[in-house]
Amino acid sequence: VEMMERQFDHLVRLVDDLLDVGRIRAGKIVLQRRPVRLVDAVTRGIESTRASIAQHGLELETHLGGDDVVVDGDLE
């Protein structure tokens, strides 16, 4: 049952992401693209999932390099 719940949660997130892509392509969501430091994007992603990681008894260790890689993106 726990495995099915995890798989269901993954499926829901995947469908949500696909719906977001559809909204972006349809022009319903406008990305505010600008230069973004990759380390900032990764850090935000980690912070947004930290509670879920801890809830599952997991630990995430990262080693973000000193390279200042910049990508074209939207942090929101």
Secondary structure, 3 states (H helix, E strand, C coil): CHHHHHHHHHHHHHHHHHHHHHHHHCCCCCCCCEEEEHHHHHHHHHHHHHHHHHHCCCCCCCCCCCCCCEEEECCC
